[in-house]
């Protein structure tokens, strides 16, 4: 009964704050940019995408603010004092806050495996009137023992135009493959009527160029169009695609800091809200006479925003390679959780 009572009030307050913050975010953005959209349907879609972006960005704040609001309202109503007088421990009061916030975290983690996570990119495409077809031109990257040049990549059509592959050996080009078009087929790119040029040596050691026509050329295994565009054009991916892109880049021996930081930002960074919520709730007094409600609320909100801002700064530093992503993102979360668990272990020693 106690668990359901606390969980209901916490979830209600969290949803009110989350809807309010996300609605304000989307509304202000629409007021600034909505006039640039040509039709009512585009405006509705733009607001919807911006609202999704706001939800993904602000739900950790709602987890903390909802808990602060609920705990302070209980303190002002003397509900916490009544619970403690009946023998309820701090850990038991804290349990509904933890489980509700953790389930909300899991919900948004699951949404990061869907198109929900690309809402910002979708809104940007609507704003620039480039929602239907988005091209990426002049891509050049390493693939196994070769280098690949792509004239034009059109992810929505699963198509590549002007493909050239340079196969290397001892830092020299020994073979090239060229094709006017290539199409993505299940797990690899397939080009028809490709031209193969190979450097060969005759018996006298003279080099010459051998030219062949290939009916079918299969290459770039597992390089999905969206992943290919994201890796080399900085586009947003969902969590599954992000993990797959990181594995592909890692196989090529390339730097994965940006991709790792993006994954950590989606998976680990929101966990700060649960740890910080535990710390705040354990340090609140149980009765209103022992606290200045306005000052306590201000400190809780200010502290949350400060920690949130520091973590976002570290996330940016992890993405651009200034700091190792594990140190910039995972280490602060681990330290925060270590202190939260320590405070939880000491909670029964005081009222």
C-alpha positions in Angstrom: 0.0 0.0 0.0 2.8 2.4 0.9 4.7 1.6 -2.3 1.7 2.2 -4.5 0.8 5.5 -2.7 4.3 7.0 -3.1 4.8 5.6 -6.6 1.5 7.1 -7.8 2.3 10.6 -6.5 5.8 10.4 -7.8 4.8 9.2 -11.3 2.1 11.9 -11.5 4.4 14.7 -10.5 7.2 13.5 -12.8 4.8 13.3 -15.8 3.5 16.8 -15.1 7.0 18.2 -15.0 8.1 16.2 -18.1 5.1 17.3 -20.2 5.5 20.9 -19.0 9.2 21.1 -19.8 9.0 19.3 -23.1 5.9 21.3 -24.1 7.7 24.6 -23.3 10.8 23.5 -25.2 8.8 22.5 -28.3 6.5 25.6 -28.1 9.4 28.1 -27.9 11.2 26.4 -30.8 8.0 26.6 -32.9 7.5 30.2 -32.1 11.0 31.0 -33.4 11.0 28.7 -36.4 7.4 27.8 -37.2 6.8 30.6 -39.7 9.5 29.1 -42.0 7.4 26.0 -42.6 5.1 26.1 -45.6 2.1 24.0 -44.5 0.0 23.1 -41.5 0.9 19.4 -41.8 4.7 20.3 -41.7 4.2 22.5 -38.7 2.4 19.7 -36.8 5.2 17.2 -37.7 7.9 19.7 -36.8 6.3 20.3 -33.3 5.9 16.6 -32.8 9.6 15.9 -33.6 10.7 18.7 -31.4 8.6 17.4 -28.6 10.2 14.0 -29.0 13.6 15.6 -28.9 12.7 17.5 -25.8 11.5 14.3 -24.1 14.8 12.5 -24.8 16.7 15.5 -23.5 14.7 16.4 -20.4 13.5 13.2 -18.9 16.5 12.9 -16.5 15.6 16.3 -15.1 11.9 15.3 -14.8 13.1 12.2 -12.8 14.9 14.4 -10.3 12.4 17.3 -10.2 9.5 15.0 -9.8 11.1 13.3 -6.9 12.0 16.6 -5.2 8.4 17.9 -5.7 6.9 14.7 -4.2 9.2 14.5 -1.2 8.8 18.2 -0.3 5.0 17.9 -0.6 5.1 14.9 1.7 7.2 16.8 4.2 4.9 19.8 4.2 1.9 17.5 4.8 3.8 15.7 7.6 3.4 12.4 5.6 7.1 11.5 6.0 7.0 12.1 9.8 3.9 9.9 9.9 5.6 7.1 7.9 8.7 7.2 10.2 6.6 7.1 13.3 5.0 3.9 12.0 8.5 2.3 11.7 9.0 2.8 8.0 12.7 3.1 7.1 14.3 5.6 4.7 15.1 2.7 2.3 11.5 1.6 2.2 10.3 5.2 1.4 13.0 5.4 -1.2 12.1 2.1 -2.9 9.1 3.5 -5.0 11.2 6.5 -6.1 13.9 4.1 -7.3 11.7 1.7 -9.2 9.6 4.3 -10.9 12.6 6.3 -12.0 14.4 3.1 -13.2 11.4 1.9 -15.2 11.1 5.4 -16.8 14.9 5.1 -17.7 14.3 1.7 -19.2 11.4 3.0 -21.3 13.5 5.8 -22.8 16.4 3.4 -23.3 14.1 1.2 -25.3 12.9 4.2 -27.3 16.5 4.9 -28.2 16.4 1.7 -30.3 13.7 3.3 -32.5 13.3 6.3 -34.7 12.5 8.3 -31.5 16.2 9.1 -31.2 16.4 10.7 -34.7 13.7 13.2 -34.0 16.1 16.1 -34.0 17.4 15.1 -37.4 13.9 14.7 -38.7 12.9 18.2 -37.5 16.0 19.6 -39.1 15.2 18.0 -42.4 11.6 19.4 -42.3 12.9 22.9 -41.5 15.3 22.9 -44.5 12.7 21.2 -46.7 15.0 18.2 -47.3 12.8 15.5 -45.7 12.3 13.3 -48.8 15.8 12.8 -50.2 19.0 13.7 -48.5 22.3 13.2 -50.5 25.8 12.9 -49.2 28.6 13.6 -51.7 32.3 12.9 -52.0 32.8 10.3 -49.4 36.3 8.8 -49.1 37.1 6.2 -46.4 39.1 3.1 -45.6 37.6 -0.4 -46.1 39.7 -3.4 -45.1 42.8 -3.2 -47.4 41.2 -0.7 -49.7 40.1 2.9 -49.9 36.6 3.7 -51.2 35.4 6.8 -53.0 31.6 7.5 -53.3 30.5 10.3 -55.6 26.9 10.4 -54.2 25.2 8.4 -51.5 21.4 8.4 -51.4 20.3 6.5 -48.3 16.6 6.8 -48.8 17.0 5.0 -52.2 19.7 2.6 -51.0 21.8 3.8 -53.9 25.4 4.8 -54.6 26.4 6.8 -57.7 30.0 6.8 -59.0 31.7 4.1 -56.8 35.5 3.6 -57.0 37.4 1.2 -54.9 41.2 1.4 -54.7 42.9 -1.9 -53.5 46.2 -1.3 -51.8 49.3 -3.4 -51.3 52.6 -2.1 -49.9 51.2 1.4 -50.0 50.6 1.2 -53.8 47.3 0.9 -55.7 47.3 -2.6 -57.3 43.7 -2.8 -58.3 40.7 -0.5 -58.9 37.0 -1.2 -59.3 34.6 1.4 -60.7 30.9 1.4 -61.2 28.3 4.0 -62.1 25.7 2.7 -59.7 25.5 0.3 -56.7 22.5 -0.8 -54.7 22.3 -2.1 -51.1 21.0 -5.7 -51.0 20.2 -7.1 -47.6 23.8 -7.0 -46.1 26.1 -5.7 -48.9 26.4 -3.3 -51.8 26.0 -4.8 -55.3 27.1 -3.1 -58.5 26.5 -4.4 -62.1 28.7 -3.8 -65.1 31.7 -2.8 -63.0 35.1 -2.1 -64.5 38.1 -3.8 -62.9 41.6 -2.5 -63.5 44.6 -4.5 -62.3 48.3 -3.8 -62.4 50.1 -6.9 -63.6 53.7 -7.7 -64.4 54.9 -9.7 -67.5 57.8 -12.0 -67.6 60.3 -9.2 -68.2 59.0 -7.4 -65.0 57.2 -4.7 -67.0 54.0 -3.4 -65.5 50.9 -3.0 -67.5 47.2 -2.4 -66.9 44.7 -5.3 -67.3 41.1 -4.2 -67.8 38.1 -6.5 -67.2 34.3 -6.1 -67.1 32.5 -7.6 -64.1 28.9 -8.6 -64.3 28.4 -8.4 -60.6 30.6 -6.6 -57.9 29.8 -7.2 -54.2 31.5 -5.0 -51.6 31.0 -3.0 -48.4 29.5 -5.8 -46.4 27.3 -4.6 -43.5 27.7 -1.0 -44.4 24.0 -0.1 -44.3 23.1 3.2 -46.1 22.1 5.0 -42.9 25.1 3.8 -41.0 27.4 4.8 -43.9 25.9 8.2 -44.0 26.2 8.7 -40.2 29.8 7.5 -39.9 31.1 9.8 -42.6 28.5 12.6 -42.5 27.8 12.9 -38.8 24.1 12.0 -38.9 22.1 10.6 -35.9 21.5 6.9 -35.5 19.4 4.9 -33.1 21.2 2.9 -30.4 21.3 -0.4 -32.4 22.7 1.3 -35.5 25.2 3.2 -33.3 26.6 0.0 -31.8 26.8 -1.6 -35.3 28.5 1.5 -36.7 31.0 1.4 -33.9 31.9 -2.3 -34.6 32.4 -1.5 -38.3 34.7 1.4 -37.6 36.6 -0.5 -35.0 37.2 -3.3 -37.5 38.8 -0.8 -39.8 41.2 0.3 -37.0 39.7 3.8 -37.0 38.9 6.1 -34.0 35.6 5.3 -32.4 35.5 8.0 -29.7 32.6 9.9 -31.1 30.5 6.8 -31.6 31.4 5.4 -28.1 30.5 8.8 -26.5 27.1 8.8 -28.3 26.3 5.3 -27.0 27.4 6.2 -23.5 25.4 9.4 -23.6 22.2 7.4 -24.4 22.9 4.4 -22.0 24.8 5.7 -19.0 24.4 9.4 -18.8 20.6 9.4 -17.8 21.5 7.1 -14.9 22.9 10.2 -13.1 19.4 11.3 -12.4 18.5 8.2 -10.4 21.7 8.4 -8.3 21.3 12.2 -7.7 17.7 11.7 -6.8 18.7 9.1 -4.1 21.3 11.5 -2.7 18.8 14.4 -2.5 16.0 12.4 -1.0 18.3 10.9 1.7 19.6 14.4 2.7 16.1 16.0 3.0 14.9 16.4 6.6 11.7 14.6 7.6 9.9 17.6 9.0 9.2 21.1 7.5 10.3 22.8 10.7 13.8 21.6 10.1 14.1 23.0 6.6 13.6 26.2 4.6 11.4 24.8 1.8 12.2 27.6 -0.7 16.0 27.4 -0.1 16.0 23.6 -0.2 14.0 23.5 -3.4 16.3 26.1 -5.0 19.4 24.2 -4.0 18.0 20.9 -5.3 17.1 22.4 -8.7 20.3 24.4 -9.0 22.4 21.3 -8.1 20.6 19.1 -10.6 21.1 21.7 -13.4 24.7 22.1 -12.4 25.5 18.4 -12.5 23.5 18.0 -15.7 25.4 20.8 -17.4 28.8 19.4 -16.3 27.9 16.0 -17.7 26.8 17.5 -21.0 30.1 19.4 -21.2 32.0 16.1 -20.5 29.9 14.4 -23.1 30.9 17.0 -25.8 34.5 16.6 -24.8 34.2 12.8 -25.2 32.6 13.2 -28.6 35.3 15.4 -30.0 38.1 13.3 -28.6 39.4 15.8 -26.1 38.8 13.3 -23.3 38.5 9.5 -23.4 34.7 8.8 -23.5 35.0 6.2 -20.6 36.7 8.8 -18.4 34.4 11.7 -19.5 31.1 9.9 -19.2 31.2 6.6 -17.4 33.6 7.6 -14.6 31.5 10.5 -13.3 28.4 8.4 -13.3 30.2 5.6 -11.4 31.5 8.1 -8.8 28.0 9.6 -8.4 26.5 6.1 -7.9 29.3 5.2 -5.4 28.4 8.1 -3.3 24.6 7.4 -3.6 25.1 3.8 -2.5 27.3 5.0 0.4 24.6 7.5 1.5 22.0 4.7 1.2 24.1 2.5 3.4 24.4 5.2 6.1 20.7 6.2 5.9 19.5 4.0 8.7 22.0 5.6 11.2 20.0 8.9 11.2 16.4 10.0 11.0 
